[in-house]
Amino acid sequence: MTFAKLLGSYRISEGLSQVDLAKKLKLSKGNICDFEKGRKIPSPSKAEEMAKILGDMPAYWVNVALQDQLSADYFCIRM
Protein backbone atom coordinates (compact mmCIF):
# COMPACT_ATOMS: atom_id res chain seq x y z
CA MET A 1 0.00 0.00 0.00
CA THR A 2 1.28 3.44 -0.90
CA PHE A 3 0.10 6.70 0.60
CA ALA A 4 -1.27 7.65 -2.81
CA LYS A 5 -3.44 4.52 -2.90
CA LEU A 6 -4.45 4.89 0.74
CA LEU A 7 -5.67 8.45 0.30
CA GLY A 8 -7.33 7.79 -3.04
CA SER A 9 -9.09 4.69 -1.71
CA TYR A 10 -10.31 6.57 1.33
CA ARG A 11 -11.63 9.43 -0.80
CA ILE A 12 -13.44 7.18 -3.25
CA SER A 13 -14.90 4.94 -0.53
CA GLU A 14 -16.34 8.03 1.16
CA GLY A 15 -17.72 9.36 -2.12
CA LEU A 16 -15.68 12.56 -1.88
CA SER A 17 -14.23 14.62 -4.69
CA GLN A 18 -10.67 15.91 -4.37
CA VAL A 19 -12.14 19.33 -3.64
CA ASP A 20 -14.34 17.93 -0.86
CA LEU A 21 -11.42 16.06 0.68
CA ALA A 22 -9.19 19.11 0.42
CA LYS A 23 -11.75 21.20 2.30
CA LYS A 24 -12.12 18.53 4.98
CA LEU A 25 -8.33 18.33 5.47
CA LYS A 26 -7.80 22.09 5.06
CA LEU A 27 -5.40 21.51 2.18
CA SER A 28 -5.43 22.69 -1.41
CA LYS A 29 -6.89 20.50 -4.15
CA GLY A 30 -3.41 20.56 -5.67
CA ASN A 31 -1.94 18.99 -2.56
CA ILE A 32 -4.56 16.23 -2.61
CA CYS A 33 -3.85 15.63 -6.29
CA ASP A 34 -0.09 15.51 -5.65
CA PHE A 35 -0.55 13.05 -2.77
CA GLU A 36 -2.86 10.82 -4.83
CA LYS A 37 -0.50 10.85 -7.82
CA GLY A 38 2.47 10.05 -5.57
CA ARG A 39 4.28 13.27 -6.50
CA LYS A 40 4.39 14.27 -2.82
CA ILE A 41 4.57 12.26 0.39
CA PRO A 42 3.29 13.88 3.57
CA SER A 43 5.49 14.19 6.61
CA PRO A 44 4.70 11.78 9.44
CA SER A 45 3.09 14.60 11.42
CA LYS A 46 0.93 15.62 8.44
CA ALA A 47 -0.10 11.99 7.85
CA GLU A 48 -1.06 11.70 11.52
CA GLU A 49 -3.07 14.93 11.36
CA MET A 50 -4.87 13.77 8.21
CA ALA A 51 -5.79 10.41 9.74
CA LYS A 52 -7.15 12.06 12.88
CA ILE A 53 -9.33 14.45 10.85
CA LEU A 54 -10.62 11.51 8.80
CA GLY A 55 -11.28 9.42 11.90
CA ASP A 56 -8.85 6.69 10.92
CA MET A 57 -5.85 5.06 12.63
CA PRO A 58 -2.99 7.59 12.71
CA ALA A 59 -0.31 4.92 13.23
CA TYR A 60 -1.25 3.20 9.98
CA TRP A 61 -1.22 6.40 7.94
CA VAL A 62 2.13 7.43 9.44
CA ASN A 63 3.59 3.99 8.71
CA VAL A 64 2.48 4.12 5.07
CA ALA A 65 3.92 7.62 4.63
CA LEU A 66 7.23 6.55 6.20
CA GLN A 67 7.43 3.46 3.99
CA ASP A 68 6.92 5.66 0.92
CA GLN A 69 9.64 8.04 2.10
CA LEU A 70 12.06 5.17 2.72
CA SER A 71 11.31 3.73 -0.72
CA ALA A 72 11.83 7.14 -2.36
CA ASP A 73 15.09 7.67 -0.49
CA TYR A 74 16.33 4.19 -1.41
CA PHE A 75 15.47 4.74 -5.07
CA CYS A 76 17.36 8.07 -5.10
CA ILE A 77 20.44 6.48 -3.48
CA ARG A 78 20.43 3.58 -5.96
CA MET A 79 20.30 5.91 -8.96
C-alpha positions as CSV (number, residue, x, y, z in Angstrom):
1,M,0.0,0.0,0.0
2,T,1.3,3.4,-0.9
3,F,0.1,6.7,0.6
4,A,-1.3,7.6,-2.8
5,K,-3.4,4.5,-2.9
6,L,-4.4,4.9,0.7
7,L,-5.7,8.5,0.3
8,G,-7.3,7.8,-3.0
9,S,-9.1,4.7,-1.7
10,Y,-10.3,6.6,1.3
11,R,-11.6,9.4,-0.8
12,I,-13.4,7.2,-3.2
13,S,-14.9,4.9,-0.5
14,E,-16.3,8.0,1.2
15,G,-17.7,9.4,-2.1
16,L,-15.7,12.6,-1.9
17,S,-14.2,14.6,-4.7
18,Q,-10.7,15.9,-4.4
19,V,-12.1,19.3,-3.6
20,D,-14.3,17.9,-0.9
21,L,-11.4,16.1,0.7
22,A,-9.2,19.1,0.4
23,K,-11.7,21.2,2.3
24,K,-12.1,18.5,5.0
25,L,-8.3,18.3,5.5
26,K,-7.8,22.1,5.1
27,L,-5.4,21.5,2.2
28,S,-5.4,22.7,-1.4
29,K,-6.9,20.5,-4.2
30,G,-3.4,20.6,-5.7
31,N,-1.9,19.0,-2.6
32,I,-4.6,16.2,-2.6
33,C,-3.9,15.6,-6.3
34,D,-0.1,15.5,-5.7
35,F,-0.6,13.1,-2.8
36,E,-2.9,10.8,-4.8
37,K,-0.5,10.8,-7.8
38,G,2.5,10.1,-5.6
39,R,4.3,13.3,-6.5
40,K,4.4,14.3,-2.8
41,I,4.6,12.3,0.4
42,P,3.3,13.9,3.6
43,S,5.5,14.2,6.6
44,P,4.7,11.8,9.4
45,S,3.1,14.6,11.4
46,K,0.9,15.6,8.4
47,A,-0.1,12.0,7.8
48,E,-1.1,11.7,11.5
49,E,-3.1,14.9,11.4
50,M,-4.9,13.8,8.2
51,A,-5.8,10.4,9.7
52,K,-7.2,12.1,12.9
53,I,-9.3,14.4,10.9
54,L,-10.6,11.5,8.8
55,G,-11.3,9.4,11.9
56,D,-8.8,6.7,10.9
57,M,-5.8,5.1,12.6
58,P,-3.0,7.6,12.7
59,A,-0.3,4.9,13.2
60,Y,-1.3,3.2,10.0
61,W,-1.2,6.4,7.9
62,V,2.1,7.4,9.4
63,N,3.6,4.0,8.7
64,V,2.5,4.1,5.1
65,A,3.9,7.6,4.6
66,L,7.2,6.5,6.2
67,Q,7.4,3.5,4.0
68,D,6.9,5.7,0.9
69,Q,9.6,8.0,2.1
70,L,12.1,5.2,2.7
71,S,11.3,3.7,-0.7
72,A,11.8,7.1,-2.4
73,D,15.1,7.7,-0.5
74,Y,16.3,4.2,-1.4
75,F,15.5,4.7,-5.1
76,C,17.4,8.1,-5.1
77,I,20.4,6.5,-3.5
78,R,20.4,3.6,-6.0
79,M,20.3,5.9,-9.0
